């Protein structure tokens, strides 16, 4: 028996172009999915591509990226198109007050008054888009097995997991942004080398440090502009591959120490709680227990402390195979995850919810629908993906 599940193009539903096929073969149910405009197109895509297969029911992990992944027009193709995403993002803009309305208008126009890479623009937009994507996936009926964020993405993960209410998280975010901007010009540098390989390039006690361990040979340095430029020149002279990250402040470096200390009282006032779902932390390099989650100093220090994303991802994937959903722009965390042995072996799969680079609105929608199809073929019900018609 084969069923083609087709979904209409009404404005109050997400799946406007996804076509799903369920087929009973032998004793079990197999599933396949394709993004298409018509049933005929879907049948052709499913027939010519990977055959439907039994659902694997791998638990879902939400990954939230941070500073450096932003780009003009990110996720604008989903705003006003996907109701759950739009409603959640509007709540973030509303919590930001008058500046939230200005931020929304700049984001939609693609012409920000301040460069997008500045913390005043990148941080709230990355937070809002990540939060909206996370709430959208929950609204589909998916219960995450874990959440893991990178830099500001960890604040997103904590908010989705219930450590902070949305209004409190926005208060913390705004305070962080104000404190970060007050530190003055700085930057971040991605280097294709391990932390140990870079040790000789970083002066002892200096302000340029390893700010993030993204992968075994993928390290992010941060520091004030003049010092970071000197380190970059030495690295390039020795043939190491470097690339400036899209940041105008030196996050996760000693430059941020005073700013981080300033934020402790505010975090204490909002009283963080224990997460509702397992939360993995780039600051502990593993699971975040309730004792850490409620400590104000833990959250306040995040502006200055290094991000141990790879150790946290490694600890998470050591628990078994997962379906990793990147809830944010750029596909940077998807690319990192695909380096992990769990993903390379096929035990886990990394799936982005947004495209890797800017493009027309249809690119955002197609990427999202492809991810929804992947979730469905894995065996997740996806409440909004109920069929409108069933064709024998």
C-alpha positions as CSV (number, residue, x, y, z in Angstrom):
1,X,0.0,0.0,0.0
2,X,1.3,3.4,-0.9
3,X,0.0,6.8,0.4
4,X,1.0,10.1,-1.0
5,X,0.5,12.9,1.5
6,X,0.0,16.2,-0.2
7,X,-0.2,19.6,1.6
8,X,-1.9,22.8,0.4
9,X,-0.6,26.3,0.0
10,X,-2.7,28.0,2.6
11,X,-1.0,30.8,4.5
12,X,-1.5,29.3,8.0
13,X,0.5,26.1,7.3
14,X,4.2,25.5,7.0
15,X,4.4,22.6,4.6
16,X,3.4,24.3,1.4
17,X,5.6,22.3,-0.9
18,X,6.6,19.1,0.9
19,X,5.4,15.8,-0.4
20,X,5.7,12.7,1.7
21,X,5.3,9.1,0.8
22,X,4.6,6.1,3.1
23,X,4.8,2.6,1.8
24,X,4.3,-0.8,3.4
25,X,6.9,-3.2,2.2
26,X,7.0,-6.6,3.9
27,X,6.2,-6.3,7.5
28,X,7.3,-2.7,8.1
29,X,6.5,0.9,7.1
30,X,9.1,2.8,5.1
31,X,9.1,6.6,4.5
32,X,10.6,8.9,1.9
33,X,10.3,12.7,1.4
34,X,10.9,15.2,-1.3
35,X,10.4,18.9,-1.6
36,X,8.2,19.4,-4.7
37,X,5.4,21.6,-6.1
38,X,3.2,18.8,-7.3
39,X,2.5,15.1,-6.6
40,X,4.0,14.1,-10.0
41,X,7.2,16.0,-9.2
42,X,7.4,14.4,-5.8
43,X,6.9,10.9,-7.3
44,X,9.6,11.6,-9.8
45,X,12.0,12.8,-7.1
46,X,11.3,9.9,-4.8
47,X,11.6,7.4,-7.6
48,X,14.9,8.8,-8.9
49,X,16.5,9.5,-5.5
50,X,17.1,7.6,-2.3
51,X,14.4,4.9,-1.9
52,X,12.0,5.1,1.1
53,X,13.4,3.2,4.1
54,X,12.3,2.3,7.6
55,X,12.2,5.1,10.1
56,X,15.2,5.2,12.4
57,X,13.6,7.2,15.2
58,X,16.9,8.8,16.2
59,X,16.5,11.4,19.0
60,X,16.6,15.0,17.9
61,X,19.2,17.5,19.1
62,X,18.8,21.2,18.5
63,X,22.1,23.1,17.7
64,X,22.1,26.9,18.0
65,X,24.9,28.9,16.3
66,X,26.5,32.1,17.5
67,X,28.3,35.3,16.4
68,X,29.9,35.0,13.0
69,X,27.1,33.0,11.3
70,X,24.9,36.0,10.5
71,X,24.4,37.4,7.0
72,X,22.0,39.9,5.4
73,X,18.6,38.5,4.7
74,X,19.1,35.5,7.0
75,X,15.7,33.7,7.6
76,X,13.7,36.5,6.1
77,X,12.1,34.0,3.7
78,X,10.4,32.3,6.7
79,X,9.0,35.5,8.2
80,X,5.3,35.8,7.4
81,X,5.5,32.3,5.7
82,X,5.9,30.0,8.6
83,X,3.4,31.0,11.4
84,X,5.2,29.3,14.3
85,X,8.5,31.0,13.4
86,X,6.9,34.4,12.8
87,X,5.0,34.4,16.1
88,X,8.0,33.4,18.1
89,X,10.3,36.0,16.5
90,X,7.7,38.7,16.9
91,X,7.7,37.9,20.7
92,X,11.4,38.5,20.7
93,X,11.1,41.8,18.9
94,X,8.3,42.9,21.3
95,X,10.5,42.0,24.3
96,X,13.2,44.2,22.9
97,X,10.8,47.2,22.9
98,X,11.2,50.1,20.5
99,X,14.6,49.0,19.4
100,X,13.1,45.6,18.5
101,X,10.8,47.2,16.0
102,X,13.8,49.1,14.4
103,X,15.8,45.9,14.4
104,X,13.0,44.0,12.6
105,X,12.6,46.8,10.0
106,X,16.4,46.8,9.3
107,X,16.5,43.0,9.1
108,X,13.7,42.8,6.6
109,X,15.0,45.7,4.5
110,X,18.5,44.3,4.4
111,X,19.9,47.8,5.1
112,X,20.9,48.0,8.8
113,X,21.9,51.4,10.2
114,X,24.8,49.7,11.9
115,X,26.9,47.0,10.2
116,X,25.3,43.6,10.8
117,X,28.5,42.1,12.3
118,X,28.3,44.6,15.2
119,X,27.1,43.0,18.4
120,X,24.1,45.4,18.6
121,X,22.7,43.8,15.4
122,X,24.2,40.3,15.2
123,X,23.5,39.2,18.7
124,X,19.8,40.0,19.0
125,X,19.0,38.7,15.5
126,X,20.9,35.5,16.1
127,X,19.1,35.1,19.4
128,X,15.7,35.8,17.9
129,X,16.1,33.6,14.8
130,X,17.5,30.7,16.8
131,X,14.8,31.0,19.4
132,X,12.0,31.2,16.7
133,X,13.4,28.1,14.9
134,X,13.6,26.2,18.2
135,X,10.1,27.1,19.2
136,X,8.9,26.2,15.7
137,X,10.4,22.7,15.9
138,X,8.8,22.2,19.3
139,X,5.5,23.4,17.8
140,X,5.8,20.6,15.2
141,X,5.5,18.2,18.1
142,X,9.2,17.3,18.3
143,X,10.6,16.7,21.8
144,X,14.4,17.3,21.8
145,X,16.7,14.8,23.4
146,X,19.2,17.6,24.0
147,X,20.1,21.2,23.1
148,X,23.6,22.6,22.5
149,X,24.4,26.2,21.6
150,X,27.6,28.1,20.6
151,X,28.3,31.4,22.3
152,X,25.0,33.4,22.2
153,X,23.5,30.2,20.9
154,X,23.9,28.8,24.4
155,X,21.6,31.5,25.7
156,X,19.1,30.6,23.0
157,X,19.3,26.9,24.0
158,X,18.9,27.8,27.7
159,X,15.8,29.9,26.9
160,X,14.2,27.2,24.7
161,X,14.9,24.7,27.5
162,X,13.2,27.0,30.1
163,X,16.3,28.1,32.1
164,X,15.3,31.6,31.4
165,X,11.9,33.1,30.5
166,X,12.0,34.9,27.2
167,X,11.7,38.4,28.8
168,X,14.5,37.6,31.2
169,X,16.7,36.2,28.5
170,X,16.2,39.3,26.5
171,X,17.2,41.4,29.5
172,X,20.4,39.3,29.9
173,X,21.1,39.6,26.1
174,X,20.7,43.4,26.1
175,X,23.0,43.7,29.0
176,X,25.6,41.5,27.4
177,X,25.5,43.5,24.2
178,X,25.8,46.8,26.0
179,X,28.8,45.5,28.0
180,X,30.5,44.0,24.9
181,X,30.2,47.1,22.8
182,X,31.7,49.2,25.7
183,X,34.9,47.1,25.5
184,X,35.9,48.8,22.3
185,X,37.0,47.5,18.9
186,X,38.1,43.9,18.7
187,X,37.8,40.8,16.5
188,X,37.9,37.1,16.1
189,X,40.1,35.0,13.8
190,X,39.3,31.4,12.7
191,X,42.5,29.3,12.3
192,X,42.9,25.8,10.8
193,X,45.0,24.6,13.7
194,X,44.6,23.0,17.1
195,X,44.9,24.9,20.4
196,X,48.3,23.2,21.0
197,X,49.6,24.2,17.6
198,X,48.7,27.9,18.3
199,X,50.2,28.1,21.8
200,X,53.5,29.5,20.6
201,X,51.8,32.3,18.8
202,X,49.8,33.6,21.8
203,X,51.9,35.7,24.2
204,X,51.6,34.5,27.8
205,X,49.2,36.7,29.7
206,X,48.3,38.5,26.5
207,X,44.8,39.6,25.4
208,X,44.7,37.4,22.3
209,X,43.5,33.9,23.4
210,X,41.9,30.8,22.0
211,X,38.2,31.9,22.3
212,X,36.6,28.7,20.9
213,X,37.5,25.1,20.2
214,X,35.1,24.3,17.3
215,X,36.8,21.1,16.1
216,X,40.1,19.3,16.6
217,X,41.9,21.6,14.1
218,X,39.4,24.5,14.0
219,X,40.2,27.2,16.6
220,X,38.8,30.7,17.0
221,X,41.1,33.4,18.4
222,X,39.9,36.7,19.9
223,X,41.4,39.9,21.1
224,X,41.8,43.6,20.6
225,X,42.4,44.6,16.9
226,X,46.0,45.6,17.0
227,X,47.2,42.6,18.9
228,X,45.0,40.2,16.9
229,X,46.4,41.7,13.7
230,X,50.0,41.0,14.8
231,X,49.1,37.3,15.6
232,X,47.3,37.0,12.3
233,X,50.4,38.2,10.4
234,X,52.7,35.7,12.1
235,X,50.2,32.9,11.4
236,X,49.9,33.7,7.7
237,X,53.7,34.1,7.4
238,X,54.0,30.5,8.7
239,X,51.5,29.3,6.2
240,X,48.5,28.7,8.5
241,X,45.1,29.2,7.0
242,X,43.3,32.1,8.8
243,X,40.0,33.9,8.2
244,X,38.5,36.8,10.0
245,X,35.2,35.9,11.7
246,X,32.2,38.3,11.3
247,X,32.6,40.0,14.6
248,X,33.6,43.6,15.7
249,X,34.1,42.7,19.3
250,X,36.5,40.3,21.0
251,X,34.1,37.8,22.6
252,X,35.4,35.1,24.9
253,X,38.6,36.8,25.6
254,X,40.1,38.7,28.6
255,X,38.8,41.9,27.1
256,X,35.4,40.9,28.2
257,X,36.3,40.0,31.8
258,X,35.0,43.2,33.4
259,X,31.9,43.2,31.2
260,X,31.2,39.6,32.4
261,X,31.6,40.5,36.0
262,X,29.1,43.4,35.6
263,X,26.4,41.1,34.3
264,X,26.3,38.8,37.4
265,X,23.8,40.9,39.4
266,X,21.3,41.0,36.6
267,X,21.5,37.2,36.0
268,X,21.0,36.7,39.8
269,X,17.9,39.0,39.7
270,X,16.2,36.9,36.9
271,X,16.9,33.7,38.8
272,X,17.7,31.0,36.2
273,X,16.2,27.6,36.7
274,X,17.0,24.0,35.8
275,X,16.5,23.0,32.1
276,X,13.4,21.1,31.1
277,X,15.5,19.0,28.6
278,X,19.1,17.9,28.7
279,X,21.3,20.9,27.9
280,X,24.9,20.5,26.8
281,X,27.2,23.5,27.4
282,X,30.1,24.9,25.5
283,X,31.4,26.2,28.8
284,X,31.6,22.9,30.7
285,X,32.4,20.9,27.6
286,X,29.6,18.4,28.5
287,X,26.1,18.2,30.1
288,X,24.9,21.1,32.1
289,X,23.6,19.9,35.4
290,X,21.0,21.8,37.4
291,X,23.6,23.1,39.9
292,X,25.4,24.9,37.2
293,X,22.3,26.1,35.4
294,X,21.1,28.1,38.4
295,X,24.4,29.8,39.2
296,X,24.4,33.4,38.0
297,X,28.2,33.5,37.7
298,X,28.1,30.6,35.2
299,X,26.0,32.6,32.8
300,X,27.7,36.0,33.5
301,X,31.2,34.5,32.7
302,X,30.2,33.4,29.3
303,X,31.1,36.7,27.6
304,X,34.8,36.1,28.7
305,X,35.1,32.3,28.9
306,X,36.2,30.1,25.9
307,X,33.6,28.1,24.1
308,X,34.4,24.3,24.1
309,X,31.9,23.4,21.4
310,X,33.7,20.3,20.1
311,X,34.1,18.7,23.5
312,X,30.5,19.3,24.3
313,X,29.4,17.9,20.9
314,X,31.7,14.9,21.4
315,X,30.2,14.2,24.9
316,X,26.7,14.4,23.4
317,X,27.3,12.1,20.5
318,X,29.1,9.6,22.8
319,X,25.6,8.8,24.1
320,X,24.5,7.4,20.7
321,X,23.2,8.3,17.3
322,X,21.2,11.5,16.9
323,X,19.5,13.7,14.3
324,X,21.2,17.1,14.7
325,X,19.1,20.1,13.6
326,X,21.0,23.4,13.2
327,X,18.6,26.1,14.2
328,X,20.2,29.2,12.8
329,X,21.9,30.7,9.7
330,X,25.0,29.7,7.9
331,X,25.2,25.9,8.4
332,X,28.5,26.4,10.3
333,X,27.6,24.0,13.1
334,X,26.3,21.5,10.5
335,X,29.8,21.6,8.8
336,X,31.5,21.1,12.1
337,X,29.2,18.2,13.1
338,X,29.9,16.4,9.8
339,X,33.5,16.1,10.8
340,X,32.6,14.0,13.8
341,X,33.0,10.3,13.6
342,X,29.4,9.7,14.6
343,X,28.2,11.6,11.6
344,X,30.9,10.3,9.2
345,X,29.9,6.7,10.2
346,X,26.2,7.4,9.6
347,X,25.2,6.8,13.2
348,X,24.2,10.5,13.4
349,X,23.1,13.0,10.8
350,X,23.4,16.8,10.7
351,X,20.6,18.7,9.1
352,X,20.4,22.5,8.7
353,X,17.1,24.4,8.9
354,X,18.4,27.3,6.9
355,X,20.7,27.6,3.8
356,X,24.4,28.1,3.9
357,X,24.4,31.5,2.2
358,X,22.2,34.3,1.2
359,X,19.6,33.8,-1.5
360,X,16.0,34.4,-2.4
361,X,13.2,33.6,0.1
362,X,12.5,30.3,-1.7
363,X,15.9,29.0,-0.6
364,X,15.0,29.5,3.1
365,X,11.7,27.7,2.5
366,X,13.2,24.8,0.5
367,X,15.9,24.2,3.1
368,X,13.4,24.2,5.9
369,X,11.0,21.9,4.1
370,X,13.8,19.5,3.3
371,X,14.6,19.4,7.1
372,X,11.0,18.8,7.9
373,X,11.0,15.9,5.4
374,X,14.1,14.4,7.1
375,X,12.4,14.6,10.5
376,X,9.3,12.8,9.1
377,X,11.3,10.0,7.4
378,X,13.1,9.5,10.8
379,X,9.7,8.7,12.2
380,X,8.7,11.9,14.0
381,X,5.0,12.7,13.6
382,X,5.2,16.4,12.9
383,X,1.8,17.6,14.0
384,X,1.4,20.4,11.3
385,X,2.3,17.8,8.6
386,X,-1.1,16.1,8.7
387,X,-2.3,15.2,5.2
388,X,-4.9,17.2,3.3
389,X,-5.5,14.4,0.8
390,X,-4.7,10.8,0.7
391,X,-4.3,9.2,-2.8
392,X,-4.4,5.4,-3.0
